Amino acid sequence: MRIGNLKYHGRGIMLGTSEKGECIAAYFIMGRSENSRNRVLEIKGDELFTAPADESKVKDPSLIIYKAITDIETAGARHLIISNGDHTNTIADFIRSGGDFKSALMTRREEPDEPNFTPRISGIADFMNGDFSYKLSILKRDESESDKCRREFFAPMKRNGKAHFIHTYAADGEPLPSFEGEPKEISIPSDIDEFANLLWESLDKDNRISLYVRFTNPKTMSRAYRLINKYRKAK
């Protein structure tokens, strides 16, 4: 499994299908500054949160502390929502009120972290009748008209043994260039430990911070997950 040779992906989302037909979801965070590296991922019930590793070192929590994954249920369906910011809540609120993934994200735009203007990336897996489908999105600043936001949506073809991968940055740099193009299709192993380990090892050792992987059986909705944090949370 190869996800490329970038030194800095920023934050990344993967959604896909194992050879056994399970829904695979992964989320990782990377960091270059002291503030962005001062993080861990925490599981609370069915939800995933970012949290400071050392609260005494937090400078600005507004864009680095958020709910990364949530699960909600609507009439006849269940939804896994994953994102790199507080738009996780925006998507969940819209779906609960009868809206959808796209309409929720039409109300949001890129992060206001000048000069990078980090894209907001999102994914959703919709489970119904023992099967699932998924979508991905990126919201990013329009370089030609900076007051406008480019909102791109993708509904990749679901194939066993394949995942689709989107991340915030196209490369390292000053400022950081935004991800361009369609989500990358990658081949993935069906063993959760092999998948988590390969993904973690493929991230730059200096910049990787945390990784969460979940496998969901769409027929039974049983789940397995793995969580890797580079740092321990200070007590």
C-alpha positions as CSV (number, residue, x, y, z in Angstrom):
1,M,0.0,0.0,0.0
2,R,1.5,3.3,-1.1
3,I,0.0,6.8,-0.4
4,G,2.8,8.8,-2.1
5,N,6.1,10.3,-1.0
6,L,5.0,13.6,0.5
7,K,6.7,14.8,3.6
8,Y,3.7,16.7,4.7
9,H,0.1,15.7,3.9
10,G,-1.5,17.8,6.6
11,R,-4.6,15.9,7.6
12,G,-6.0,13.0,5.6
13,I,-9.2,11.0,5.2
14,M,-9.7,7.6,3.6
15,L,-12.9,5.8,2.8
16,G,-13.1,2.5,1.1
17,T,-14.0,-1.2,1.0
18,S,-12.0,-4.2,2.2
19,E,-11.8,-7.4,0.1
20,K,-14.5,-8.8,2.5
21,G,-16.8,-5.9,1.8
22,E,-16.2,-4.0,5.1
23,C,-16.4,-0.2,5.1
24,I,-12.9,1.2,5.9
25,A,-12.5,4.6,7.4
26,A,-9.2,6.3,8.4
27,Y,-8.3,9.7,9.7
28,F,-4.8,11.0,10.4
29,I,-3.3,14.3,11.5
30,M,0.2,15.6,11.0
31,G,1.9,18.8,12.3
32,R,4.8,21.1,11.7
33,S,4.4,23.7,14.4
34,E,4.5,23.2,18.2
35,N,0.8,24.0,18.4
36,S,-0.3,21.6,15.7
37,R,2.0,18.8,17.0
38,N,0.6,19.1,20.6
39,R,-2.3,16.8,19.8
40,V,-3.7,13.3,20.3
41,L,-6.8,11.5,19.1
42,E,-9.3,10.3,21.7
43,I,-12.2,7.9,21.4
44,K,-15.4,8.8,23.3
45,G,-18.2,6.3,22.7
46,D,-18.6,6.1,18.9
47,E,-17.0,9.5,18.3
48,L,-13.4,10.6,17.7
49,F,-12.0,13.8,19.0
50,T,-8.7,15.7,18.7
51,A,-7.4,16.8,22.1
52,P,-4.2,18.6,23.4
53,A,-1.4,16.3,24.5
54,D,-0.4,19.0,27.0
55,E,-3.1,21.6,27.8
56,S,-0.5,24.0,29.2
57,K,1.0,24.4,25.8
58,V,-2.1,25.2,23.8
59,K,-1.9,28.6,22.1
60,D,-5.0,28.6,19.8
61,P,-7.4,25.7,20.1
62,S,-10.0,27.0,17.6
63,L,-8.8,25.1,14.5
64,I,-6.9,22.1,16.1
65,I,-9.5,20.8,18.6
66,Y,-12.7,19.4,17.1
67,K,-14.8,16.3,16.7
68,A,-13.3,14.3,13.8
69,I,-15.8,11.4,13.5
70,T,-19.3,11.0,14.6
71,D,-22.1,8.4,13.9
72,I,-25.7,9.4,13.5
73,E,-28.9,7.5,12.6
74,T,-31.8,8.7,10.5
75,A,-34.9,6.9,9.3
76,G,-33.7,3.6,7.8
77,A,-30.0,4.6,7.6
78,R,-26.9,5.2,9.6
79,H,-24.1,7.6,8.7
80,L,-20.4,7.8,9.6
81,I,-19.2,11.5,9.2
82,I,-15.5,12.3,9.2
83,S,-13.8,15.7,8.7
84,N,-10.8,17.8,9.8
85,G,-12.7,20.4,11.7
86,D,-16.0,21.6,13.3
87,H,-17.8,21.0,10.0
88,T,-18.3,17.5,11.3
89,N,-21.0,19.0,13.4
90,T,-22.4,21.1,10.5
91,I,-22.9,17.9,8.4
92,A,-24.5,16.0,11.2
93,D,-26.9,18.8,12.0
94,F,-28.0,19.1,8.4
95,I,-28.6,15.4,8.0
96,R,-30.6,15.2,11.2
97,S,-32.8,18.0,10.0
98,G,-33.4,16.4,6.6
99,G,-30.6,18.0,4.7
100,D,-27.6,16.2,3.1
101,F,-23.8,16.2,2.9
102,K,-23.5,18.7,0.0
103,S,-26.1,21.2,1.3
104,A,-24.3,21.2,4.7
105,L,-20.9,22.0,3.1
106,M,-22.3,24.7,0.8
107,T,-22.6,26.8,4.1
108,R,-18.9,26.4,4.9
109,R,-15.6,27.4,3.4
110,E,-11.8,26.9,4.0
111,E,-10.2,27.6,7.3
112,P,-9.2,31.2,8.0
113,D,-5.6,30.3,8.9
114,E,-3.7,32.8,6.7
115,P,-1.5,32.4,4.7
116,N,-2.2,28.6,4.3
117,F,-6.0,28.8,4.2
118,T,-6.2,25.1,5.0
119,P,-8.9,23.2,3.1
120,R,-11.8,21.6,4.9
121,I,-11.9,18.0,3.9
122,S,-14.9,15.7,4.7
123,G,-16.2,12.2,4.1
124,I,-19.5,10.4,4.7
125,A,-20.4,6.7,4.6
126,D,-24.1,6.0,4.4
127,F,-25.2,2.5,5.6
128,M,-28.6,1.0,4.5
129,N,-30.0,-2.4,3.9
130,G,-26.7,-4.2,4.6
131,D,-24.6,-2.2,2.2
132,F,-23.0,1.3,2.1
133,S,-21.8,4.1,-0.2
134,Y,-19.5,7.0,0.5
135,K,-18.6,10.5,-0.7
136,L,-15.7,12.9,-0.2
137,S,-15.4,16.6,-0.4
138,I,-12.9,19.5,-0.2
139,L,-13.5,23.2,0.4
140,K,-10.6,25.4,-0.5
141,R,-9.8,29.0,-1.3
142,D,-10.0,30.1,-4.9
143,E,-6.5,31.3,-5.8
144,S,-7.7,33.5,-8.6
145,E,-10.6,35.1,-6.6
146,S,-9.6,34.9,-2.9
147,D,-13.1,36.0,-1.7
148,K,-14.6,32.8,-3.2
149,C,-14.4,29.2,-2.1
150,R,-14.1,26.2,-4.4
151,R,-16.3,23.4,-3.2
152,E,-15.6,20.0,-4.8
153,F,-17.6,16.8,-4.2
154,F,-16.8,13.2,-5.2
155,A,-18.7,10.0,-5.2
156,P,-16.0,7.4,-6.0
157,M,-16.8,4.0,-7.5
158,K,-16.8,1.5,-4.6
159,R,-14.5,-1.5,-5.3
160,N,-13.4,-4.3,-2.9
161,G,-9.8,-3.8,-1.8
162,K,-9.7,-0.1,-2.8
163,A,-9.9,3.1,-0.8
164,H,-10.1,6.7,-1.8
165,F,-7.8,9.2,-0.1
166,I,-8.0,13.0,0.2
167,H,-5.7,15.2,2.2
168,T,-5.3,18.9,2.9
169,Y,-2.0,19.8,1.2
170,A,-0.4,19.0,-2.1
171,A,3.1,19.4,-0.8
172,D,5.2,21.0,1.9
173,G,5.9,24.7,1.4
174,E,5.4,28.3,2.5
175,P,2.5,28.8,2.2
176,L,1.2,25.3,2.0
177,P,-0.4,24.5,-1.4
178,S,-3.9,23.0,-1.3
179,F,-4.7,19.4,-2.5
180,E,-5.7,19.4,-6.2
181,G,-7.5,16.9,-8.3
182,E,-9.6,13.9,-7.5
183,P,-9.2,11.6,-4.4
184,K,-6.4,9.1,-4.9
185,E,-7.4,5.4,-5.3
186,I,-5.1,3.0,-3.4
187,S,-5.1,-0.7,-2.9
188,I,-5.5,-1.7,0.7
189,P,-5.1,-4.9,2.8
190,S,-8.1,-6.5,4.5
191,D,-6.4,-7.0,7.9
192,I,-7.0,-4.0,10.1
193,D,-3.6,-4.3,11.9
194,E,-1.7,-4.6,8.6
195,F,-3.7,-1.6,7.2
196,A,-3.1,0.6,10.2
197,N,0.6,-0.2,10.4
198,L,1.2,0.3,6.7
199,L,-0.6,3.6,6.7
200,W,1.3,4.8,9.9
201,E,4.7,3.8,8.4
202,S,3.9,5.5,5.1
203,L,3.5,8.9,6.9
204,D,6.6,11.0,7.5
205,K,8.1,10.1,10.9
206,D,8.9,13.7,11.8
207,N,5.5,15.1,11.0
208,R,3.0,12.3,11.8
209,I,1.0,12.8,15.0
210,S,-2.0,10.5,15.2
211,L,-4.0,7.9,13.2
212,Y,-7.4,6.2,13.6
213,V,-8.7,3.3,11.5
214,R,-12.1,1.7,11.7
215,F,-13.5,-1.3,9.9
216,T,-17.3,-1.7,9.9
217,N,-19.3,-4.7,8.7
218,P,-22.3,-3.2,6.8
219,K,-24.5,-6.2,7.4
220,T,-24.1,-6.4,11.2
221,M,-22.7,-2.9,11.9
222,S,-20.0,-4.5,14.1
223,R,-16.8,-2.5,14.3
224,A,-13.1,-2.8,15.0
225,Y,-10.7,0.1,15.3
226,R,-7.1,0.9,15.9
227,L,-5.7,4.1,17.3
228,I,-2.0,5.3,17.2
229,N,-0.8,8.4,18.9
230,K,2.8,9.6,18.7
231,Y,2.5,11.5,22.0
232,R,0.9,10.6,25.3
233,K,-1.7,12.9,26.9
234,A,-0.2,14.7,29.9
235,K,-2.0,14.0,33.2
